[in-house]
Amino acid sequence: MFVSGRWACAVVALLLPALALAAAPMMPKPPSVDALSYLLIDADSQKVLVEHNGHQALPPASLTKIMTHYLVAAELEAGRASLDDMVPVSERAWRMEGSTMFIDVGSEVSLEDLLRGLIIQSGNDASVALAEYVAGTEEAFADTMNQQALQLGMQNSMFENASGWPSDNHRSSAWDMALLTRSLIKRFPDTYAIYAEPEFKYLHYDPQANRNLPLLRRDKTVDGVKTGYTEEAGYCLVASAVRDGMRLISVVMGVPGANTREGSQNRMLESHKLLTYGFRHFETQKLYQARVPLKTAQLWYGELEEVELGVEEDMYATIPRGHYGDLQAELTVARVIEAPLAKGAEVGELRLRLFDETIHRVPLVALQGSPEAGVLSRFGDAIYLFFRGFFGDE
């Protein structure tokens, strides 16, 4: 709700240098993708560019490890863990089947090595060792995974383990995985960089190649993220790439394949198809910076006479390539803004329009707070507003 509903809100200004309105561009159809579920979004604007069954809950296989990494990175950020920590390997971790980094029961492995084993080698053993180190048990860690998922808005996810090992209720969706990956990249860029490393050698074992190496080699703008496969889930891949400052995130889940070689090739090709389409036909522009004044409005009944208005977060728009000049922006501001006013209070709305269609809207907020003024000052404002309303003064 806007501050004060005493009078209707008013459109205040066009903030972008719009050209004469052009006809909507002719966009090619999105590519056909052979997957049960797939999604392509821009990481900054969260604009969905391509989607099919994006919210369908499916087994995520080793895409689960993105969340495992997220929680470990949060521990590092909070200072509750260090890359130099030596993590004990339990029998449960050592006995994990599937992809492993070959850690030995009873040994201690550095947290940094376990992270690389988790990310590059997709080690199920590394997943369990990290989960037990962070939360005591894998079950407790899974509970934390679900709490974190709710905080990130992952509404179709339920985690029962740290590795993605098949389990009856272990599910996620393409949209949830994109949200998780977006937050991971923005919040933990240092450890996210591991996803681009081509291989990892642990102790005396031969180096193991990054499971996402085919896509990393095919497209040098790709810097992650994570592959997954189980018989139930099919072949899965979350990918991300940056070109000219624009970051896209693609997710494919349930890609078919008769064998590992074919399935790995298919998920790589389907992911690359999505990324190529997005970069070829769209562009993302940063339009407004967070907490930078866009307008100054009069404040009534307050110690401050005026208040600066802006947006709470950086505002981006993803639009058809070459049509930045056709964007129009409108500010709608409450005609009467009254004290007491809290910093961050919503006082209006900023809308973006393209080809006569609203494509994005965000709240316009007060960048300053103000308590009420003294009695005499408030009385004077009340008299003025009364007569302004009585005579219809704009």
C-alpha positions as MATLAB code, in Angstrom:
seq = 'MFVSGRWACAVVALLLPALALAAAPMMPKPPSVDALSYLLIDADSQKVLVEHNGHQALPPASLTKIMTHYLVAAELEAGRASLDDMVPVSERAWRMEGSTMFIDVGSEVSLEDLLRGLIIQSGNDASVALAEYVAGTEEAFADTMNQQALQLGMQNSMFENASGWPSDNHRSSAWDMALLTRSLIKRFPDTYAIYAEPEFKYLHYDPQANRNLPLLRRDKTVDGVKTGYTEEAGYCLVASAVRDGMRLISVVMGVPGANTREGSQNRMLESHKLLTYGFRHFETQKLYQARVPLKTAQLWYGELEEVELGVEEDMYATIPRGHYGDLQAELTVARVIEAPLAKGAEVGELRLRLFDETIHRVPLVALQGSPEAGVLSRFGDAIYLFFRGFFGDE';
ca = [
       0.000    0.000    0.000;
       1.183    3.500   -0.789;
       1.643    5.994    2.018;
      -1.553    8.061    2.255;
      -4.624    7.391    0.174;
      -6.087   10.851    0.735;
      -5.952   11.675   -2.952;
      -5.365    9.514   -5.969;
      -1.786    8.886   -7.020;
      -0.431   10.683  -10.061;
       1.934    9.753  -12.856;
       4.854   12.084  -12.352;
       7.440   11.649  -15.036;
       8.992    9.704  -17.853;
      12.503    8.842  -16.697;
      13.949    7.268  -19.825;
      14.577    9.146  -23.081;
      11.943    7.245  -25.031;
      11.898    7.529  -28.804;
       8.783    7.367  -30.899;
       7.036    4.098  -30.172;
       8.109    1.375  -32.558;
       6.292   -1.741  -33.553;
       6.940   -4.794  -31.452;
       9.830   -6.806  -32.894;
       9.284  -10.070  -34.688;
      10.853  -12.616  -32.351;
      11.742  -16.135  -33.476;
      10.137  -18.998  -31.603;
      12.151  -20.304  -28.662;
      14.162  -23.418  -29.449;
      12.652  -26.847  -29.077;
      14.323  -28.526  -26.098;
      14.224  -32.264  -25.476;
      13.696  -32.272  -21.716;
      10.879  -32.826  -19.248;
      11.415  -29.340  -17.826;
      13.567  -26.408  -18.876;
      14.030  -22.735  -18.144;
      16.119  -19.772  -19.250;
      16.253  -16.598  -17.155;
      18.325  -13.452  -16.904;
      20.191  -13.446  -13.593;
      19.784   -9.725  -12.915;
      16.219   -9.000  -13.991;
      14.923  -12.558  -13.362;
      13.077  -12.216  -16.661;
      11.951  -15.613  -17.934;
      13.012  -15.943  -21.575;
      12.095  -19.581  -22.202;
      10.111  -21.962  -20.004;
       8.499  -25.376  -20.126;
       7.173  -27.003  -16.950;
       9.464  -24.675  -15.003;
       7.678  -25.208  -11.682;
       7.211  -28.957  -11.966;
       8.756  -30.815   -9.023;
      11.187  -33.422  -10.350;
      14.083  -35.461   -8.958;
      17.114  -33.132   -9.229;
      19.875  -35.747   -8.930;
      23.244  -34.046   -8.338;
      21.840  -30.583   -8.950;
      21.168  -30.985   -5.227;
      24.857  -30.323   -4.629;
      24.346  -26.661   -5.544;
      22.380  -26.309   -2.306;
      25.007  -28.290   -0.391;
      27.644  -25.882   -1.665;
      25.395  -22.926   -0.790;
      25.149  -23.929    2.865;
      28.862  -24.641    3.165;
      29.630  -21.256    1.582;
      27.289  -19.619    4.118;
      29.297  -21.242    6.922;
      32.515  -19.853    5.419;
      30.957  -16.395    5.067;
      29.825  -16.426    8.716;
      33.266  -17.475    9.949;
      31.957  -20.751   11.375;
      34.149  -22.739    8.997;
      37.384  -22.255    7.076;
      38.768  -23.708    3.851;
      41.680  -25.001    5.943;
      39.432  -26.983    8.304;
      40.191  -30.687    8.354;
      36.945  -32.638    8.008;
      36.700  -36.209    9.344;
      35.403  -38.858    6.943;
      32.740  -41.124    8.429;
      31.984  -44.641    7.286;
      28.673  -43.375    5.929;
      30.456  -40.850    3.701;
      33.053  -43.416    2.614;
      30.395  -45.979    1.674;
      28.491  -43.637   -0.651;
      28.006  -45.102   -4.118;
      27.850  -43.324   -7.454;
      30.288  -40.547   -8.290;
      32.997  -40.108   -5.639;
      36.275  -38.324   -4.972;
      37.669  -41.441   -3.209;
      38.073  -40.208    0.351;
      39.058  -42.853    2.916;
      37.117  -43.722    6.048;
      38.772  -42.386    9.203;
      40.882  -39.867    7.282;
      40.677  -36.087    7.466;
      40.261  -34.018    4.321;
      40.503  -30.259    3.998;
      37.209  -28.491    3.498;
      38.672  -26.870    0.368;
      39.425  -30.259   -1.187;
      35.942  -31.487   -0.294;
      34.386  -28.464   -1.984;
      36.310  -29.204   -5.165;
      35.348  -32.853   -4.911;
      31.721  -31.810   -4.499;
      31.665  -29.288   -7.347;
      34.087  -30.670   -9.928;
      33.871  -34.430   -9.350;
      30.267  -34.402   -8.073;
      31.403  -36.558   -5.177;
      28.589  -38.117   -3.183;
      31.144  -38.970   -0.503;
      32.212  -35.311   -0.323;
      28.561  -34.273    0.005;
      27.975  -36.441    3.057;
      31.278  -35.485    4.703;
      30.488  -31.779    4.321;
      26.904  -32.229    5.523;
      28.028  -34.054    8.652;
      30.703  -31.459    9.358;
      28.281  -28.539    9.059;
      25.216  -29.999   10.781;
      26.334  -33.110   12.660;
      24.237  -35.497   10.595;
      23.076  -35.584    7.000;
      19.465  -35.581    8.220;
      20.016  -32.352   10.156;
      21.753  -30.868    7.142;
      18.777  -31.753    4.933;
      16.522  -29.892    7.361;
      18.736  -26.827    6.981;
      18.592  -27.225    3.200;
      14.811  -27.039    3.341;
      14.873  -23.982    5.584;
      17.225  -22.243    3.188;
      15.048  -23.213    0.240;
      12.060  -21.498    1.850;
      14.097  -18.348    2.479;
      15.069  -18.238   -1.201;
      11.480  -18.734   -2.353;
      12.029  -22.267   -3.653;
       8.416  -23.380   -3.373;
       8.651  -26.725   -5.164;
      11.700  -28.205   -3.453;
      12.112  -30.838   -0.765;
      15.581  -32.104    0.125;
      16.155  -35.378    1.948;
      19.919  -35.677    1.495;
      22.996  -33.666    0.525;
      23.966  -35.514   -2.652;
      20.804  -35.999   -4.681;
      20.827  -39.751   -4.118;
      17.396  -41.107   -5.131;
      14.817  -40.738   -2.372;
      11.028  -40.848   -2.520;
      10.315  -37.204   -1.679;
      13.565  -35.585   -2.816;
      12.398  -33.023   -5.402;
      13.082  -29.625   -6.930;
      12.115  -27.642  -10.029;
      13.888  -25.811  -12.813;
      12.702  -22.464  -11.423;
      13.875  -23.302   -7.908;
      17.276  -24.356   -9.195;
      17.581  -21.114  -11.143;
      16.719  -19.071   -8.035;
      19.267  -21.000   -5.991;
      21.991  -20.625   -8.611;
      21.311  -16.913   -9.025;
      21.713  -16.353   -5.291;
      24.829  -18.540   -5.141;
      26.558  -16.606   -7.915;
      25.744  -13.213   -6.418;
      26.420  -14.064   -2.772;
      29.416  -16.386   -3.028;
      31.444  -15.430   -6.121;
      34.737  -16.723   -4.707;
      33.710  -20.351   -4.322;
      31.428  -20.150   -7.365;
      34.611  -19.757   -9.428;
      35.399  -23.426   -8.734;
      32.656  -24.463  -11.182;
      34.787  -23.241  -14.090;
      37.854  -25.306  -13.135;
      38.422  -28.053  -15.740;
      39.657  -30.794  -13.391;
      40.649  -31.690   -9.855;
      43.366  -34.040   -8.655;
      42.991  -35.470   -5.166;
      46.016  -37.131   -3.559;
      47.574  -39.794   -5.781;
      44.464  -40.414   -7.865;
      44.367  -39.456  -11.520;
      42.828  -36.024  -12.178;
      39.076  -36.161  -12.683;
      37.514  -33.883  -15.270;
      34.765  -31.443  -14.461;
      31.427  -33.149  -15.210;
      30.421  -29.968  -17.068;
      33.619  -29.851  -19.131;
      31.898  -30.448  -22.515;
      29.894  -27.218  -22.154;
      32.794  -25.290  -20.626;
      34.914  -26.202  -23.658;
      32.191  -25.567  -26.211;
      31.378  -22.060  -24.951;
      34.090  -20.031  -23.223;
      31.495  -17.638  -21.798;
      30.078  -20.475  -19.670;
      31.471  -20.536  -16.115;
      29.260  -23.223  -14.505;
      27.296  -24.795  -13.084;
      26.323  -28.403  -12.260;
      25.377  -31.648  -13.931;
      23.217  -34.433  -12.559;
      22.018  -37.886  -13.470;
      20.060  -40.745  -11.975;
      17.899  -43.258  -13.767;
      14.796  -41.615  -12.302;
      15.869  -38.016  -12.976;
      17.417  -38.466  -16.402;
      20.191  -36.106  -17.428;
      20.108  -32.651  -15.828;
      22.217  -29.520  -16.101;
      22.192  -26.033  -14.632;
      24.377  -23.753  -16.755;
      25.335  -20.090  -16.585;
      27.232  -17.788  -18.903;
      28.160  -14.108  -19.136;
      28.446  -12.092  -22.343;
      28.969   -8.321  -22.365;
      27.883   -8.077  -18.733;
      24.661  -10.035  -19.260;
      24.383  -13.266  -17.253;
      21.906  -15.976  -18.193;
      21.016  -19.119  -16.256;
      19.592  -22.183  -17.991;
      18.174  -25.333  -16.420;
      17.325  -28.593  -18.184;
      15.870  -31.551  -16.269;
      14.931  -34.968  -17.563;
      16.974  -34.960  -20.765;
      16.900  -38.444  -22.334;
      19.930  -40.525  -23.226;
      20.496  -44.196  -23.980;
      23.871  -44.155  -22.218;
      26.153  -41.807  -20.304;
      27.920  -40.491  -23.382;
      24.702  -39.744  -25.263;
      22.917  -38.276  -22.242;
      25.851  -36.031  -21.346;
      26.036  -34.811  -24.939;
      22.296  -34.180  -25.096;
      22.098  -32.096  -21.917;
      25.071  -30.026  -23.061;
      23.539  -29.352  -26.485;
      20.102  -28.499  -25.071;
      21.637  -26.103  -22.535;
      23.792  -24.432  -25.171;
      20.750  -24.081  -27.411;
      18.940  -22.113  -24.686;
      21.893  -19.869  -23.868;
      22.536  -19.098  -27.537;
      18.907  -18.098  -28.067;
      18.916  -15.815  -25.036;
      22.118  -13.973  -25.874;
      21.226  -13.646  -29.555;
      17.786  -12.118  -29.121;
      17.805  -10.268  -25.774;
      19.804   -7.671  -23.900;
      19.782   -6.617  -20.260;
      20.244   -3.024  -19.153;
      20.729   -1.634  -15.670;
      18.288    1.258  -15.522;
      18.290    2.552  -11.953;
      20.665    2.157   -9.050;
      19.462    1.189   -5.616;
      18.880    4.030   -3.144;
      19.799    6.769   -5.627;
      17.153    9.550   -5.649;
      14.838    9.522   -8.654;
      12.483   12.233   -7.395;
      11.954   14.561   -4.466;
       8.440   14.824   -3.053;
       6.885   17.128   -0.476;
       6.394   15.639    2.991;
       3.505   16.791    5.160;
       3.393   16.903    8.977;
       7.075   16.016    9.197;
      10.303   17.546   10.449;
      11.601   17.218    6.903;
       9.838   19.303    4.280;
      10.855   17.012    1.408;
      11.751   13.356    1.026;
      13.851   11.661   -1.640;
      12.313    8.709   -3.462;
      14.026    5.791   -5.186;
      14.139    2.007   -5.569;
      15.317   -0.441   -2.926;
      17.382   -2.621   -5.282;
      19.184   -2.088   -8.565;
      16.619   -2.237  -11.355;
      17.333   -4.150  -14.559;
      15.257   -4.762  -17.657;
      15.685   -7.595  -20.151;
      14.250   -6.625  -23.519;
      14.446   -7.657  -27.167;
      17.883   -6.725  -28.459;
      18.110   -3.265  -30.018;
      14.988   -1.807  -28.383;
      16.406    0.045  -25.378;
      15.318    3.343  -26.938;
      11.696    2.182  -26.940;
      11.526    1.767  -23.166;
       9.316    4.176  -21.238;
       9.330    4.640  -17.472;
       6.535    6.088  -15.344;
       6.643    7.129  -11.719;
       3.370    6.970   -9.820;
       3.605    8.792   -6.475;
       1.078    9.229   -3.674;
      -0.155   12.820   -3.911;
       0.043   13.284   -0.147;
       2.932   11.709    1.775;
       2.599   12.119    5.523;
       4.875   11.828    8.554;
       5.756    9.861   10.525;
       7.493    8.225    7.586;
       9.798    5.236    7.879;
      12.820    4.860    5.672;
      11.946    2.301    2.999;
       8.197    2.954    3.209;
       6.433    2.402   -0.101;
       5.125    5.681   -1.526;
       4.491    4.796   -5.129;
       5.492    2.616   -8.043;
       7.965    2.658  -10.915;
       6.680    0.999  -14.090;
       8.534    0.113  -17.270;
       6.611   -0.036  -20.507;
       7.663   -1.408  -23.874;
       5.439   -1.342  -26.951;
       2.521   -0.142  -24.823;
       2.854   -3.091  -22.441;
       3.979   -2.955  -18.804;
       6.967   -5.292  -18.564;
       8.203   -4.558  -15.052;
       7.073   -2.754  -11.916;
       8.778   -2.137   -8.589;
       7.842   -0.178   -5.473;
       9.043    3.416   -5.125;
      10.246    3.927   -1.568;
      11.250    6.739    0.760;
      15.043    6.955    0.971;
      14.788    8.921    4.242;
      12.644    8.661    7.307;
      11.109   11.533    9.209;
       9.285   11.882   12.541;
       6.318   14.176   12.952;
       6.915   17.894   13.287;
       5.669   19.997   16.189;
       2.015   20.750   16.813;
       2.020   24.192   15.165;
       3.732   22.942   12.037;
       1.319   20.025   11.719;
      -1.644   22.354   12.246;
      -0.435   24.621    9.450;
      -0.044   21.666    7.080;
      -3.540   20.438    7.976;
      -5.091   23.823    7.183;
      -3.249   24.041    3.869;
      -4.219   20.519    2.815;
      -7.836   21.135    3.801;
      -8.174   24.142    1.539;
      -6.186   22.495   -1.240;
      -8.591   19.594   -1.173;
     -11.636   21.842   -0.839;
     -10.765   23.937   -3.888;
      -9.403   21.028   -5.894;
      -5.876   22.462   -6.027;
      -3.486   20.121   -7.763;
];
